[in-house]
Amino acid sequence: MILILTPDTDQQSSHYLRLMDHLNNLPSIEHRIHQEKGTQQTLTEIYLIGDTHTLNLDEMSSLPCVERAVRISEEYRVLGRHKDDTRPTSFEYNGITFGQNNLNIFAGLCAVNTPEHVEAMMKVLQENGQQCTRMGAYKPRTNPYSFQGFGKECLPYVFELAGQYDIKVVAMEITHESHIDEINEALEQTGNPTGVMLQIGTRNTQNFELLKIVGRQQRHPVLLKRGFGITLEESLNAAEYLASEGNSKVIFGLRGMKTNMGDPHRNFVDFAHVPVVKRLTRMPVCIDPSHSVGSRDLAPDNILDVMHVTAQGIIAGANMVLVDFHPEPKVALVDGPQALTLKELPYFLEDIRIARDAYEQRVALAKKHFN
């Protein structure tokens, strides 16, 4: 059961303290408090865990500060979109809002190689009005002899340059709990010039102990990529692992499914699941066209495949795009053949704007039709 409190409930008020006193005395029931602080109001939800079937819904709804009580049966208890709950939800991190109703672009280096390339990338992002990027410091690879990233050695100059070019959020994959400490130490060392979104890659989607550890820290939001060989339900349950440990600032990433049915693309593009994830959960949805397509192949209409699938995801309502760029793709240490060039960034952003406009027109048309 979830208790949805009235907006901007003061946790020091007598009504709230009475509510907590009541909940603390419920037998065989634990509770967890979750807050979403938006720009205009703070929403508080209390998750009741245990023998909740004995609780009367009307009685729980009448408790102090409670706007309504919702009995849940869905697997995704924290992140799920429960019955009669159509509220738009979002979270803010370091000045950037992430939700199901907006769109953020994370263009950047799949793998950091030199400070000069990092600076060139961030400079062109700033010139094009972008405040988010992707930077790979830790790179899990199929081949143990392949380059696996510079790790903590590159973090200080990546964060310093991000601050210099007004980059607010850097998406960065981690593969071990020690990487969280290394990131935090580098942020402190450089004066916290930027924010970091921890990324759980497709290989670690079911690394449950890592998910628990990442979920327990609430400093950084998390981008969880769908597992490349498991069902959507299994991947959504992985996201719930994060939220069940306390961190519900989770974005769900679609990056294509590993199957030869997607050939000649690197993975089978699964962006038709954008509206499915938004229907089942309240998570913003990210698409990763670079790792879905894996090439710079050009269609007969002179549009790159990677841009075609990006538009498909955007027009289906995606809220975030994670995409590879590089100043010199030929010398990139990871995934150079799929990277877009810096001079293509304005073109890429304009193409996204066109697709986003089309999505918003579709939403307006649907409202008109169903009203």
QUIBELHU-V539028 format. One record per backbone hydrogen bond with DSSP energy under -0.5 kcal/mol. CO is the residue of the C=O (numbers start at 1). NH is the residue of the N-H. If there is no record, write none. Layout:
BEGIN
CO_NH, CO_NH
END
This chain:
BEGIN
1_48, 2_4, 2_70, 3_5, 3_46, 4_67, 4_68, 6_9, 9_11, 10_13, 13_17, 14_18, 15_19, 16_20, 17_21, 18_22, 19_23, 20_24, 21_25, 22_25, 23_26, 26_29, 28_51, 30_49, 32_47, 34_45, 36_38, 36_43, 37_92, 41_38, 42_8, 43_36, 44_5, 45_34, 45_47, 46_3, 46_48, 47_32, 47_49, 49_30, 50_52, 51_54, 52_55, 56_60, 57_61, 58_62, 60_63, 63_66, 65_6, 68_4, 70_2, 70_72, 75_77, 76_80, 79_282, 80_82, 82_85, 84_86, 89_100, 91_98, 93_96, 96_93, 98_91, 99_102, 104_321, 105_107, 106_323, 108_325, 109_136, 114_118, 115_119, 116_120, 117_121, 118_122, 119_123, 120_124, 121_125, 122_126, 123_127, 124_128, 125_128, 125_130, 126_129, 131_168, 131_169, 132_107, 133_171, 134_109, 135_137, 136_112, 137_139, 137_151, 138_140, 142_144, 143_146, 148_139, 150_153, 151_154, 151_155, 152_155, 152_156, 154_158, 155_159, 156_160, 157_161, 158_162, 159_163, 160_164, 161_165, 162_167, 163_166, 166_168, 168_195, 169_133, 169_171, 170_197, 171_135, 172_199, 173_138, 174_201, 176_179, 176_180, 177_180, 177_181, 178_182, 179_183, 180_184, 181_185, 182_186, 183_187, 184_188, 185_189, 186_190, 187_192, 188_191, 195_170, 196_198, 197_172, 198_200, 198_223, 199_174, 199_201, 200_225, 201_204, 202_205, 204_207, 206_208, 207_211, 208_212, 209_213, 210_214, 211_215, 212_216, 213_217, 221_198, 222_224, 222_251, 223_200, 223_225, 224_253, 227_230, 228_258, 231_235, 232_236, 233_237, 234_238, 235_239, 236_240, 237_241, 238_242, 239_243, 240_244, 241_245, 242_245, 242_247, 243_246, 246_248, 248_250, 249_222, 250_284, 251_224, 251_253, 252_286, 253_226, 253_255, 254_288, 257_259, 257_268, 259_262, 260_263, 262_265, 267_269, 268_257, 270_273, 271_274, 273_277, 274_278, 275_279, 276_280, 277_281, 280_81, 284_252, 285_319, 285_320, 286_254, 287_322, 288_292, 289_293, 290_294, 292_267, 293_266, 297_305, 299_302, 303_299, 304_307, 304_308, 305_309, 306_310, 307_311, 308_312, 309_313, 310_314, 311_315, 312_316, 313_318, 314_317, 319_104, 320_287, 321_106, 321_323, 322_290, 323_108, 324_340, 326_329, 326_342, 328_331, 329_332, 335_338, 335_339, 336_339, 340_326, 341_344, 342_345, 344_348, 345_349, 346_350, 347_351, 348_352, 349_353, 350_354, 351_355, 352_356, 353_357, 354_358, 355_359, 356_360, 357_361, 358_362, 359_363, 360_364, 361_365, 362_366, 363_367, 364_368, 365_369, 366_370, 367_371
END
